């Protein structure tokens, strides 16, 4: 009989290097959860505009589209540990400008957007190295458990942090709360620096920074039928996520009557975390039992139903329950997609393939959803805007069930370059 999921996770955490890696990710993502709440609340407080608020999501997502291929090529060429540490420290310095400007009464909406764009650009380079580093650290067989461990640990924090942040915003400005994220970037850098084992596998002698080599990750995805389909589905799922995040604060205000300073705003964000925690527990079990492609097929119709439920909610409690269900399904689909790419990609292409996938989902789908939702929320009722955007999940489910995902093997082998 196979080991239980808790036992596998425990063995992973008994490895000091894996423990440092997981701790770094959880600490960093905890800080990011604070900024995730504070940024839209901050800019909505400055502008009272749905369009400006949605631009925060766009500013945080567009860097993947602009810099993803180059970040992946650099991560396949450089030392991934050094790249991650340097990115963490640079992000800390950049994000620190927001609370400092606020304390000197010089913060503007444009400053917030520029900072969000710059920090996310730096994160694109960190993420390119990070997603290539994990397979080198734990091996391909342990990837589902490792990805679920990182996702589960971070979302446990994200369950508590939004509630605390929502309460803190009542007495402390959102800009000052962002200073917490600055400290978590520094802590993450120190932990990653302490990892002993290499985070890069065997590389080709030729440079990955040649123009022809930069796009190899994209070409690999286009050639691989299952990964290509998962990317298309991922774009639609990311569209729904970007649209929801872009207008969540506005939707809470205009539809649910939950405004800045109301403790229920923290509960809405906390519901997102609770759903993600449950999803992180279910994901490796679903992949083990059904395989990644079939697990995605099972989850997608439920994700579509949860998206519609969010749009139909008329008070904060049904809204919170719907968001919890939506985030549960979202985490499962997103983590399955990432794990499948990591499992089939040859090591020399790992960072380029991973960032090419991120470009398509978070560089295209996510900001496009944010722009559309912001425009619709200015022309329609906010709940109507949410409903229109969440129909992308219905389209994703239909595409999946009409595709070769239905006959895909349970286990995908490493593909040839």
N, C-alpha and C positions, 0 to 999 in steps of 0.2 A: 504494500500500500504506500502511496505517496505521502510525503510530509504535509502537515497542515499548513495553511497560509500563515498563521501566527508564528509557527516554528521556523518557517523559511525567513520571515521578516526578522525574527530574533537572531538567526545565524548571520544575516546581513549586518545587523547592528553590532554584532560581536567583533566585526572587522574594524579596527581603528580608523583605517582610511575611509571606509564606507560611512562610518559614524561621523567623521569630520565633514564629508561631502554632504550627507543628509542634513546635518546640523546647520551647515552653511546655507543650504537651500531653504530650510524652514525659517531660519532667522531672517534671511533676505526677503523671502516672500511674506513674512509677517510684516516687515516694514513696508513692503509694497502694498499690502492690504490697507494699511493706514493711508498711504498716498492715494490709493484707488478710491477711497471714500472722500478724502479731503480735497482733492483736486477739483472734481465737478462741483462740490458744495462751495468751494472757494470762488470759483469763477461764476457760478450762478448767483452767489451773493454780491459779486462785483457788478455783474451785468444784468441780472434778472432776465436773461435771454436763453431760450431753448437752443437757438442756433449756436451761440457762443459756447454753451455747455457741451453740445455735441462735438464741437471742434477740439475739445480736450481729447476725446477718443480718437479723432482723426489724427491729431498731432502725435499721439502715442503709437499709432498703427502704421502710418505712412513710412517711417524709417525702414521697416522690413522690405517694402517694395523698392525703396531707393538703394539700400545698401546690403540687402540680404546676400546676393550672389558674391559680392566682394568679401563680406564677412566670412562666408563659408569657405571661400578659397584661402583666405588668410589663416583660418583655423585649421585647415588641412595642411598648411605649410609651417606655421609657427608652433611653439610650445604652448599647448592649450592651458596649462596651469598658469603660466605667466600672463597669458592673454586674459584669463578670467580675473586674476588678482588686479591687474592694471585697470581693467574695465570697472571693477567694483570701486576702486579708489577714485577714479575720474568721475564716476557717477555721483559719489558722495560729495565731491567738491561742487559739481554742477547743481545738484538739487539744493545744496545749502544756500544758494543765492535767493531762493524763494522766502524762507523765514527771515533771512537777514534783511532783505528789501522791505518786508512787512514791518519788521521792528523799527526800521528807519522811515516808516510811512512813505515808502516809495514804490510799493508793489502795484502793478497794473495787470489787466487781463492779458495784454500782449506778452508781458514777462512770464506769466504762468504758462501760456501756450508755448513760448520759446523754450522754457525750461523743460516742459513735458516732452517736447520734440527732441531736445538735446539728450536728455537722460535716456529716452527710449532708443535713440540712435546708438548710444554707448551700449545699451543692453543688447541690441542686435548682435554686436560683436561678442559680448559675453555669452549670449545664448548659442551662437554658432560653435564656440569652443565647448560649452557646457553639454550640449546634446551629443557631440562627438566624444566627449570625455567619459560619459557614463558607460557605454558599451565596453570601453577599454578597462574601466575600473571593475565592473562586475561580471563581464562576459555576457554573451547573447542569451544563454539559457535562463539567466536570472533577471533579464530585463523587465518582464511583466511585474514581478514582485518588487524590483527596485523602483520602477516608475510609480507603481501604486504606493510604495512606502513614502516616496517624496511627496506625491500628490496628497496622500492621506495625512501625513504629518503637517504639511503646510496648511491644509484645510481645517485641521483641528484648531490651529492658531487662527485661521481666518473665520472660524465660527465664533471665537471669543473676541477677537480684535475689533470687528465692526461694531459690536455692542458697546465695547469700551470706548472706541473712537466716537461713536454716536453720542455717548454720554459726555465725553470730554469736549466735544464741539459746543455743547451748551455753555461751558465756562471758559474754554480756551479757543482761540481762533484756529481755523483750519490750517492757516499758514504755519503757525507755531507747532501744530501736531506733526507736520511734515518733517520737522527736525528729527523725529524718531527714526524715520527711514534713512536719514543720513548716517546715523549711528549703526544701523543694521548693515549697510553697505560695507562699512569698515570692519565689522565683526566677521562678515562673510569672507572678506579678503584675507583676514588672518587665519581663518579655519582652512580655506583652500590652500593657502601657502604651506600649511602643515601637513598636507597629504604627501606621503612618501612615494607611493607607487606611481609610475608614469600614467598620464592621462591621454597619451597619444600612442597609437600602435605603430606598426611598421609602415613607413611612407615610401612613395616613389622618389627616386633621385631627382627627377625633373621637377621644376617649380610648378606649383598649382596656380601661380599668380599670372601665368600667361593668359591672354584674352581667350584663347581656345579652350583652356582648362577651366576657366571660371564657370562656364556654362555647362560643364559635364554633369553636374547634379541635376539640372533641368532635363537634359537629354536622357539621363537614367530614368527619371520619373516618367517621361513620355513613352519610353520603351516598355515599362513594366505595367501590364494591364491592371493588376489589382491595386497597386500603389497609385496609378493614375486615376482610377475610379474613386479611391479614398480621398484623393486631393480635391476632386470635383465636389464630392459630398462635404469635405471639410470647408470648402469655400462657402457653401450654402449655410452650413452650421455656424461658421464664423460670422457670416452676414447677420444671422439672427442674434448672435451674441453682441456684436458691435451695435446693432440697432437698439437692443434692450439696455445696454450699458449707457448709450448716448443720452437716453431720455429717462433713465430710471429715477433720477432726482426730480425731474420735471413731472413724470408720471405720478410719483408718490405725492407731489404737491397738488397737482391739478385734478387727479382722479381719486386718490385715496385720502386726501386731506392731511397728509403727513409732511410737515415743513421742516426746514432747517431748525435745529434746536429741539426737535421732538424726539424722545427716546425711541419711538417706533421706527424712525429712519434707520437707527442702528440695528433694530430687530429685522428689518427687511434685508439689510446686507448680511446679517447673521444667518438668516434662512438660506441664503446662497451658500454659505460655508457649511451648514448642516447637510444640505443636499450633496455637496461635493465630498464630504467625509464618507457618507454612505456609498457614493459612487466609487470612491477609491477602494473600499472594501469589496465591492461587487466586481469591479473590473477584472482583476486577475482570476477570479473564480469563473467568470464568464468566458475569458479567453482560454482557460485550461479546459473547460468542459466543451465549448463549442468551436474554439478557434476564433481568431480576430475577425475575419470577414463575416462569419455567421453571427457572432455576438453583436456586431454593428447592425446587421439586418434586424435582429430582435429589438434592439434599443431604439432605433430611429422612429418607428411609429409612435412609441411612447413619448419621445422627445417632441414630436409634432403636437401631440395632444397637450403636453405641458405648456408649450408655447401659446397655444390658443387659450388655455386656462388662465395664463397670466393676463392676456388681453381682456378677458371677460370679468376679471376680479373687480369688485366695486368697493371693497373696504380692505383695511390693512391686513387682517388675519387671513382671509382667502388669498390675498395677494402674496403674503409671506409663504403660505403653503404651496402655491403655484410656483413661486420662484425656487423653493427648495426642490420641488420635483423637476423643474427645468434644469437646475444646476447639476442634479444627480445624473440626468441623461447626458448633459453636455460634457461632464467630466469623463464619463465612460467612453463616449465617442471620440473625444479629443485624444485621450490617453491611448486608446486602441490604435488610432491612426499613427501617433508618434511611435509607439512600440513596433508596429508592423514595419515602418520605414527603417528603424534601427536594426531590426532582425534580418532584413533582406539586403541591406546595403553593405558593399565591401568597405573595409576600413579606410582605404585611401580616398574614398569618395564621401565618407560619413558626414562631415560637416557641411559639404556642399549640397548634398541631398537633403539634409535636415533643414538647412536654411532656405533652400528652394521651396520646400514644403511650407515653411513658415511664411515665406513671401506670398505664396498663393492664398493662404488662409488669413493670416494676420496682416499681411501687407495689402491684400486686395479685398477679400471678403469682409473683414472686420471694419476698415474705414469706410467702405462703400455702404455697409449697413448703417454706420453712424451718420453719414451724410444724408442718406435717404430718410432715416428716422427724424433727424433734425429738421429737414425740409417739410416732411409730412406733419410733424408736430406743430409747425407754424401755420399750416393750412387746415388741419383737421383737429378733431378732439384727440388728445394724447392716447387714449385707449384704442381709438381707431387706427392711429399710426402704428401702435404696437402690434395690432392684429395683422395689418397688411404685411409688416416685416416678418412676423413669425410664420407666415405662410411659406417662407423659404424652407422651413423644416419639412413641410408636407411635400414640397418638390424633391427634397433630398431623399425622403423615404421612398417616393415613387421611383426615382432613378435607381436607387439601390436594389429594389425588389425586381426591377426589370433588367438588371445587369448580370454579368458573369459572377458577381459576388455570391450568388446563390449556389454555384457549383464549385467555388474555390476550395482548395484543400484546407484542412484544419491547420496544418503547419506549413509555413512558407520558408523555403530554404534560402540561403544567401545566394543572391543572383550574381551572374558574371558581369563584369564591367562592360 
